[in-house]
């Protein structure tokens, strides 16, 4: 089955299939990479350097500094910025296709619309059109209001957003933290839950730190985005 906007088969999300879920992800260009506005309004220096936008095939650049993955993400982002109605119509059609595709494979479809962006999708009505389908995302935007009941958010810790992390913890949100080496048992007074076992954040226990091990460029981070307990 062909999808115009969504992708399926991310190495981490594939782990969820063992639990009966099939994740479909929307990958846009992060921050202002596409030149049509900031898709990550709370991006930090550290998260930009470690962004998963350059993971896997997205990081295999040709001479000239681009590749087909990056160009596809730019096209999607430009459509989102310049043809919002058409983009949302295409996204809705892809979600419908995803639901049918998952059913054929006896899996439960779930959707992550911010694979490499941080857009407040609750503002656009697309999630509300599928009340029986689970959506989930990571976000650095604190205090997002009127979230649909089928939209689960995990707050992302980054360099310099300690105040927002504290607010997220106080509000009961789970917080995702990237650690340089082995995950500690506790952090910020909370149990650390291994978030690398799968990408299914909506299944995580509540009130935990979702621990993620540094990968790719993040292993070389010196900004504070990656937490080094030994330090």
C-alpha positions in Angstrom: 0.0 0.0 0.0 1.3 3.5 -0.9 1.3 6.4 1.5 1.7 10.0 0.4 2.8 11.4 3.8 3.2 8.7 6.4 6.0 6.1 6.7 6.0 2.7 8.3 9.0 0.5 9.2 11.1 2.6 11.5 13.6 0.2 13.3 12.4 1.3 16.7 8.6 1.3 15.9 8.9 -2.2 14.4 9.5 -3.4 18.0 5.9 -2.5 18.7 4.7 -5.1 16.3 5.6 -7.8 18.8 3.0 -6.2 21.1 0.4 -6.1 18.4 0.8 -2.4 17.2 1.8 -0.9 13.9 3.1 2.6 14.1 2.8 5.1 11.2 5.0 8.2 11.4 4.9 11.6 9.7 8.4 12.9 9.1 8.7 16.6 8.4 11.8 18.7 8.2 12.6 19.9 11.7 13.0 23.6 12.9 13.4 25.8 9.8 15.2 23.3 7.6 12.6 23.6 4.9 12.7 27.4 4.9 9.0 27.8 5.5 8.8 28.4 9.3 9.8 26.7 12.5 8.4 23.3 12.9 10.0 22.9 16.3 9.3 26.2 18.2 11.1 25.0 21.4 14.1 23.5 19.7 17.4 23.8 21.6 20.9 23.9 20.3 21.5 20.4 21.6 18.4 18.8 20.2 19.0 20.3 16.8 22.5 18.8 16.7 21.2 15.4 17.9 18.0 15.4 15.9 16.8 12.1 14.5 16.2 13.8 11.2 19.7 12.7 10.2 19.4 9.1 11.6 19.4 6.1 9.3 18.8 6.8 5.6 18.1 10.5 6.4 21.7 10.9 7.3 23.2 9.4 4.1 24.0 12.6 2.3 25.1 12.8 -1.3 27.7 15.4 -2.5 25.9 18.7 -2.1 24.4 17.9 1.3 21.0 16.3 0.6 19.3 13.0 -0.2 15.9 11.7 -1.3 14.7 11.3 2.3 15.5 14.9 3.2 14.0 16.3 0.0 10.8 14.3 0.6 10.5 15.8 4.2 11.1 19.3 2.8 8.3 18.8 0.2 5.9 17.6 2.9 6.8 20.5 5.1 6.3 23.1 2.3 2.9 21.6 1.5 2.0 21.9 5.2 3.0 25.5 5.2 1.5 26.6 1.8 -1.4 24.2 1.3 -2.7 23.4 4.7 -6.1 22.2 3.6 -4.6 19.9 0.9 -2.0 18.6 3.4 -4.6 17.7 6.0 -6.8 16.0 3.3 -3.8 13.9 2.2 -2.9 13.1 5.9 -6.5 12.0 6.6 -6.4 9.8 3.5 -3.1 8.3 4.7 -4.5 7.6 8.2 -7.5 5.8 6.6 -5.1 3.7 4.5 -3.0 3.0 7.6 -6.0 1.7 9.5 -6.9 -0.6 6.7 -3.3 -1.8 6.2 -2.9 -2.6 9.9 -6.2 -4.5 9.9 -5.0 -6.7 7.0 -2.0 -7.6 9.1 -4.0 -8.2 12.3 -2.3 -5.3 14.0 -3.6 -2.2 15.9 -2.7 1.0 14.1 -1.2 3.9 16.0 0.1 7.2 14.7 2.9 9.5 15.6 2.6 12.8 13.6 5.7 14.5 15.0 8.5 12.1 14.0 10.9 14.9 13.4 8.8 18.0 14.2 6.9 19.5 17.2 3.6 20.7 15.9 0.5 21.1 18.2 -1.7 18.8 16.1 -4.6 19.2 18.4 -5.2 22.6 16.8 -5.9 21.1 13.4 -8.7 18.7 14.1 -7.1 15.7 12.4 -6.7 13.6 15.6 -10.3 14.4 16.7 -11.6 12.9 13.4 -10.3 9.4 14.6 -11.5 9.2 18.2 -11.0 5.4 18.4 -7.4 5.5 17.1 -4.4 6.2 19.3 -2.0 9.0 18.5 1.1 9.9 20.4 4.1 12.2 20.3 7.1 13.7 22.1 7.0 17.4 22.7 9.0 20.3 24.2 6.0 22.6 24.3 4.7 22.8 27.8 1.1 23.4 28.7 -0.6 22.3 25.6 -4.4 22.6 26.1 -7.5 20.7 25.1 -5.8 17.6 24.1 -8.0 14.9 22.6 -8.3 11.8 24.8 -6.7 9.7 22.1 -3.5 11.9 22.0 -0.7 10.9 24.4 2.2 13.3 24.9 5.6 12.7 26.5 7.6 15.7 27.4 11.2 15.9 26.1 14.0 17.1 28.3 16.7 19.1 26.6 19.5 21.5 27.3 18.2 24.5 29.0 14.6 23.6 29.5 14.8 22.6 33.2 12.0 24.9 34.2 9.6 23.3 31.7 10.7 19.8 32.8 9.8 20.8 36.3 6.4 22.0 35.1 5.9 18.8 33.2 6.7 16.6 36.2 4.4 18.7 38.4 1.6 18.2 35.9 2.0 14.4 35.9 3.5 14.1 32.5 6.2 11.5 31.7 9.5 13.0 30.7 11.8 11.5 28.1 15.5 12.0 28.9 18.5 11.0 26.8 21.4 9.4 28.9 24.9 9.0 27.7 25.5 5.5 29.0 23.5 3.0 31.1 20.1 4.1 32.4 20.0 5.0 36.1 17.4 3.5 38.3 16.0 6.9 39.3 16.4 10.4 38.0 14.7 13.7 39.2 13.1 11.6 42.0 11.3 9.3 39.5 11.8 5.8 38.4 13.5 5.5 35.0 11.7 3.4 32.5 13.5 1.9 29.5 12.1 3.8 26.5 14.2 1.9 24.0 12.2 -1.3 24.4 9.6 0.1 22.0 8.3 3.4 20.8 4.8 2.9 22.3 4.9 5.7 24.8 1.1 5.6 25.5 1.7 2.2 27.1 4.3 3.5 29.6 3.5 3.6 33.3 2.6 7.0 34.5 4.9 9.3 36.5 8.2 8.0 35.1 11.3 9.3 33.4 11.4 7.6 30.0 15.1 6.8 29.6 16.6 6.8 26.2 20.3 5.9 25.4 22.2 8.4 23.2 22.4 7.4 19.6 24.1 8.7 16.5 25.3 12.3 16.8 23.9 12.5 20.4 26.8 10.3 21.6 29.1 13.3 21.0 26.8 15.9 22.6 28.4 18.5 24.9 25.5 20.9 25.1 23.8 19.2 28.0 21.1 17.7 25.9 22.5 14.2 26.8 22.5 13.6 30.6 25.7 12.2 32.0 25.0 10.9 35.5 28.7 10.4 36.2 29.2 14.2 35.8 
